[in-house]
Every structure is written in structure tokens, then in C-alpha cells.
Amino acid sequence: MDLDLKLDFVKIRLAGDHGIGKTAFMTRFLDDTFHPTQVTVDQEVKFKTCSALGETFKVQLIDTAGQERFRTVTSSYYRGAHGIMLAFDLTSKESFEDLQEWLAEVERYTVGGLVKLLVGTKSDLADKRCAPAPSPRSYVAPHRLSLTLVHRASVCRAVTEEEAKAYAKKLGVSYVETSAKDGKNVQEAFDTLLTQIVEKVPEAGRGTNSSSGSSGKGKSAKASVVGSSAGKAKGVVSLGEGGAERKKKKGCTLF
């Protein structure tokens, strides 16, 4: 069963462990702000008007308010989704290993033809150089009780770019490393996914708002993988395998 793709309304969902920065990631995309202590107390549905390949449409996002901690995110969350961002924290190996479970859940509740994107969050922390944590040391308190002081290791990259790219290749999806804190590649992640969603829609089913030069007949605008070492300028999308490039407008506006 194929997706019912209608370019006037596109549903994107995020799947991944609690606490990996999904709310901060969405907030950066929606209004270009960063709130490190932001807490979602109730499920919120949010919208933004976006464009890709000359098509303009509304993007719907849902903040789950941490329901994923209890695996209470069910079919209603994924129903009708056109694209899924499989997200993990670059400083958490566990969140990366849990992706297989999230992928199984996505496949259980969605129809065929869904567009997926692998997203690594907190690249600002992952890019920091980390020193090994010092060994635990003992301390004898005045009341003669022996205590062991354990130093917490610095927060740094736990998943290499090579590991993530290899997993993305296995799934047959693109991979993007992002930072909600400094905004790195957040817009590019959505640009990549939205472009790939639009590409799945036959030209006959596209809206009348397509510009004649946005994508010629028979041409497919293929978004490149955007990683920490991709070397692409911000807002540049690679077209096909020929390496030709074009500037991509930031077509998303909050409403």
C-alpha cells in the first residue's frame, strides 16, 4: 500500500528515545530558538508552511510530551505520516542502539513507501574533545567512613559518524548530524526529508504552484547526505549524481 501523498499537507513524525533533544530540535526548526530546559507537559500539534522543489505545503509536527518513555506512542501518532525522522543522541550509544526498536515500531504502524531520515542530535556536544574520566578514588571522612568518589565522564561523542552512516546505508536512507543549540543542519534535515517526499509524488499529482524551472520533467532532485564533514555550503542541495548544485530557498515560515 503506497502513501497518500497530497502536497498541501505533509505529516512528519520523529521517533527516538526520550531525552535525546527532539523537542529542542523541533523548536529550532519551528521558530529558530533554543530552550535547553524546555519541558513539554502535554502533546502538542504544530504547523509550519514549507516549500520544496517549487511546491508549497503545510508541515505538521507532533511533540509527544515524553510519552515515548512509556511506549504509549501508538498508531494514532504515526497514522498518515509521509516522513519519519529516526533520531538518536550522538552522545548516547544506547539511543543509537534503540533505533532498531523504533524502526520496528514505525514499520508496524505505517504503510509502505514512507520516507525516512536518520538524524543525529547534539552535534555541538559530540564535536567537543573529551578527556578520559579519572579513575575513582577513595576518601576517608572524619567519621571514619570510607567513601568512593566517582567522577562522571565528560559528555562527548559516543556514536561515530562512520557508524551512523553505515547504519543509514543499511536502511537505505540519508543521514544528517544536527545541533538544536547552534542550529547546525536543523533546517537542512527538514529540507532533505521534504525534498525526498516531494520526489515520490508523480508530477500529475503535484499542485499548480510548481515553478517551471524547479524540476524539469524526468529530472530528480536528490538531496545529499548532510553530515559533520559533508563539506557542503549551508542551503546547497546536490542534484543527482552529476554533482550539479543549486541554491535552495528557506521556504518554511511559521504560522
Secondary structure as a PSIPRED ss2 file (coil, helix, strand):
# PSIPRED VFORMAT (PSIPRED V4.0)

   1 M C   1.000  0.000  0.000
   2 D C   1.000  0.000  0.000
   3 L C   1.000  0.000  0.000
   4 D C   1.000  0.000  0.000
   5 L C   1.000  0.000  0.000
   6 K C   1.000  0.000  0.000
   7 L C   1.000  0.000  0.000
   8 D C   1.000  0.000  0.000
   9 F E   0.000  0.000  1.000
  10 V E   0.000  0.000  1.000
  11 K E   0.000  0.000  1.000
  12 I E   0.000  0.000  1.000
  13 R E   0.000  0.000  1.000
  14 L E   0.000  0.000  1.000
  15 A E   0.000  0.000  1.000
  16 G C   1.000  0.000  0.000
  17 D C   1.000  0.000  0.000
  18 H C   1.000  0.000  0.000
  19 G C   1.000  0.000  0.000
  20 I C   1.000  0.000  0.000
  21 G C   1.000  0.000  0.000
  22 K H   0.000  1.000  0.000
  23 T H   0.000  1.000  0.000
  24 A H   0.000  1.000  0.000
  25 F H   0.000  1.000  0.000
  26 M H   0.000  1.000  0.000
  27 T H   0.000  1.000  0.000
  28 R H   0.000  1.000  0.000
  29 F H   0.000  1.000  0.000
  30 L H   0.000  1.000  0.000
  31 D H   0.000  1.000  0.000
  32 D C   1.000  0.000  0.000
  33 T C   1.000  0.000  0.000
  34 F C   1.000  0.000  0.000
  35 H C   1.000  0.000  0.000
  36 P C   1.000  0.000  0.000
  37 T C   1.000  0.000  0.000
  38 Q C   1.000  0.000  0.000
  39 V C   1.000  0.000  0.000
  40 T C   1.000  0.000  0.000
  41 V C   1.000  0.000  0.000
  42 D C   1.000  0.000  0.000
  43 Q C   1.000  0.000  0.000
  44 E E   0.000  0.000  1.000
  45 V E   0.000  0.000  1.000
  46 K E   0.000  0.000  1.000
  47 F E   0.000  0.000  1.000
  48 K E   0.000  0.000  1.000
  49 T E   0.000  0.000  1.000
  50 C E   0.000  0.000  1.000
  51 S E   0.000  0.000  1.000
  52 A E   0.000  0.000  1.000
  53 L C   1.000  0.000  0.000
  54 G C   1.000  0.000  0.000
  55 E E   0.000  0.000  1.000
  56 T E   0.000  0.000  1.000
  57 F E   0.000  0.000  1.000
  58 K E   0.000  0.000  1.000
  59 V E   0.000  0.000  1.000
  60 Q E   0.000  0.000  1.000
  61 L E   0.000  0.000  1.000
  62 I E   0.000  0.000  1.000
  63 D E   0.000  0.000  1.000
  64 T C   1.000  0.000  0.000
  65 A C   1.000  0.000  0.000
  66 G C   1.000  0.000  0.000
  67 Q H   0.000  1.000  0.000
  68 E H   0.000  1.000  0.000
  69 R H   0.000  1.000  0.000
  70 F H   0.000  1.000  0.000
  71 R C   1.000  0.000  0.000
  72 T C   1.000  0.000  0.000
  73 V C   1.000  0.000  0.000
  74 T C   1.000  0.000  0.000
  75 S H   0.000  1.000  0.000
  76 S H   0.000  1.000  0.000
  77 Y H   0.000  1.000  0.000
  78 Y H   0.000  1.000  0.000
  79 R C   1.000  0.000  0.000
  80 G C   1.000  0.000  0.000
  81 A C   1.000  0.000  0.000
  82 H C   1.000  0.000  0.000
  83 G E   0.000  0.000  1.000
  84 I E   0.000  0.000  1.000
  85 M E   0.000  0.000  1.000
  86 L E   0.000  0.000  1.000
  87 A E   0.000  0.000  1.000
  88 F E   0.000  0.000  1.000
  89 D E   0.000  0.000  1.000
  90 L C   1.000  0.000  0.000
  91 T C   1.000  0.000  0.000
  92 S C   1.000  0.000  0.000
  93 K H   0.000  1.000  0.000
  94 E H   0.000  1.000  0.000
  95 S H   0.000  1.000  0.000
  96 F H   0.000  1.000  0.000
  97 E H   0.000  1.000  0.000
  98 D C   1.000  0.000  0.000
  99 L H   0.000  1.000  0.000
 100 Q H   0.000  1.000  0.000
 101 E H   0.000  1.000  0.000
 102 W H   0.000  1.000  0.000
 103 L H   0.000  1.000  0.000
 104 A H   0.000  1.000  0.000
 105 E H   0.000  1.000  0.000
 106 V H   0.000  1.000  0.000
 107 E H   0.000  1.000  0.000
 108 R H   0.000  1.000  0.000
 109 Y H   0.000  1.000  0.000
 110 T C   1.000  0.000  0.000
 111 V C   1.000  0.000  0.000
 112 G C   1.000  0.000  0.000
 113 G C   1.000  0.000  0.000
 114 L C   1.000  0.000  0.000
 115 V E   0.000  0.000  1.000
 116 K E   0.000  0.000  1.000
 117 L E   0.000  0.000  1.000
 118 L E   0.000  0.000  1.000
 119 V E   0.000  0.000  1.000
 120 G E   0.000  0.000  1.000
 121 T E   0.000  0.000  1.000
 122 K C   1.000  0.000  0.000
 123 S H   0.000  1.000  0.000
 124 D H   0.000  1.000  0.000
 125 L H   0.000  1.000  0.000
 126 A H   0.000  1.000  0.000
 127 D C   1.000  0.000  0.000
 128 K C   1.000  0.000  0.000
 129 R C   1.000  0.000  0.000
 130 C C   1.000  0.000  0.000
 131 A C   1.000  0.000  0.000
 132 P C   1.000  0.000  0.000
 133 A C   1.000  0.000  0.000
 134 P C   1.000  0.000  0.000
 135 S C   1.000  0.000  0.000
 136 P C   1.000  0.000  0.000
 137 R E   0.000  0.000  1.000
 138 S E   0.000  0.000  1.000
 139 Y E   0.000  0.000  1.000
 140 V E   0.000  0.000  1.000
 141 A C   1.000  0.000  0.000
 142 P C   1.000  0.000  0.000
 143 H C   1.000  0.000  0.000
 144 R C   1.000  0.000  0.000
 145 L C   1.000  0.000  0.000
 146 S E   0.000  0.000  1.000
 147 L E   0.000  0.000  1.000
 148 T E   0.000  0.000  1.000
 149 L E   0.000  0.000  1.000
 150 V C   1.000  0.000  0.000
 151 H C   1.000  0.000  0.000
 152 R C   1.000  0.000  0.000
 153 A C   1.000  0.000  0.000
 154 S C   1.000  0.000  0.000
 155 V C   1.000  0.000  0.000
 156 C C   1.000  0.000  0.000
 157 R C   1.000  0.000  0.000
 158 A C   1.000  0.000  0.000
 159 V C   1.000  0.000  0.000
 160 T C   1.000  0.000  0.000
 161 E H   0.000  1.000  0.000
 162 E H   0.000  1.000  0.000
 163 E H   0.000  1.000  0.000
 164 A H   0.000  1.000  0.000
 165 K H   0.000  1.000  0.000
 166 A H   0.000  1.000  0.000
 167 Y H   0.000  1.000  0.000
 168 A H   0.000  1.000  0.000
 169 K H   0.000  1.000  0.000
 170 K H   0.000  1.000  0.000
 171 L H   0.000  1.000  0.000
 172 G C   1.000  0.000  0.000
 173 V C   1.000  0.000  0.000
 174 S E   0.000  0.000  1.000
 175 Y E   0.000  0.000  1.000
 176 V E   0.000  0.000  1.000
 177 E E   0.000  0.000  1.000
 178 T C   1.000  0.000  0.000
 179 S C   1.000  0.000  0.000
 180 A C   1.000  0.000  0.000
 181 K C   1.000  0.000  0.000
 182 D C   1.000  0.000  0.000
 183 G C   1.000  0.000  0.000
 184 K C   1.000  0.000  0.000
 185 N C   1.000  0.000  0.000
 186 V H   0.000  1.000  0.000
 187 Q H   0.000  1.000  0.000
 188 E H   0.000  1.000  0.000
 189 A H   0.000  1.000  0.000
 190 F H   0.000  1.000  0.000
 191 D H   0.000  1.000  0.000
 192 T H   0.000  1.000  0.000
 193 L H   0.000  1.000  0.000
 194 L H   0.000  1.000  0.000
 195 T H   0.000  1.000  0.000
 196 Q H   0.000  1.000  0.000
 197 I H   0.000  1.000  0.000
 198 V H   0.000  1.000  0.000
 199 E H   0.000  1.000  0.000
 200 K C   1.000  0.000  0.000
 201 V C   1.000  0.000  0.000
 202 P C   1.000  0.000  0.000
 203 E H   0.000  1.000  0.000
 204 A H   0.000  1.000  0.000
 205 G H   0.000  1.000  0.000
 206 R C   1.000  0.000  0.000
 207 G C   1.000  0.000  0.000
 208 T C   1.000  0.000  0.000
 209 N C   1.000  0.000  0.000
 210 S C   1.000  0.000  0.000
 211 S C   1.000  0.000  0.000
 212 S C   1.000  0.000  0.000
 213 G C   1.000  0.000  0.000
 214 S C   1.000  0.000  0.000
 215 S C   1.000  0.000  0.000
 216 G C   1.000  0.000  0.000
 217 K C   1.000  0.000  0.000
 218 G C   1.000  0.000  0.000
 219 K C   1.000  0.000  0.000
 220 S C   1.000  0.000  0.000
 221 A C   1.000  0.000  0.000
 222 K C   1.000  0.000  0.000
 223 A C   1.000  0.000  0.000
 224 S C   1.000  0.000  0.000
 225 V C   1.000  0.000  0.000
 226 V E   0.000  0.000  1.000
 227 G C   1.000  0.000  0.000
 228 S C   1.000  0.000  0.000
 229 S C   1.000  0.000  0.000
 230 A C   1.000  0.000  0.000
 231 G C   1.000  0.000  0.000
 232 K C   1.000  0.000  0.000
 233 A C   1.000  0.000  0.000
 234 K C   1.000  0.000  0.000
 235 G C   1.000  0.000  0.000
 236 V E   0.000  0.000  1.000
 237 V E   0.000  0.000  1.000
 238 S E   0.000  0.000  1.000
 239 L E   0.000  0.000  1.000
 240 G C   1.000  0.000  0.000
 241 E C   1.000  0.000  0.000
 242 G C   1.000  0.000  0.000
 243 G C   1.000  0.000  0.000
 244 A E   0.000  0.000  1.000
 245 E E   0.000  0.000  1.000
 246 R E   0.000  0.000  1.000
 247 K E   0.000  0.000  1.000
 248 K C   1.000  0.000  0.000
 249 K C   1.000  0.000  0.000
 250 K C   1.000  0.000  0.000
 251 G C   1.000  0.000  0.000
 252 C C   1.000  0.000  0.000
 253 T E   0.000  0.000  1.000
 254 L E   0.000  0.000  1.000
 255 F C   1.000  0.000  0.000
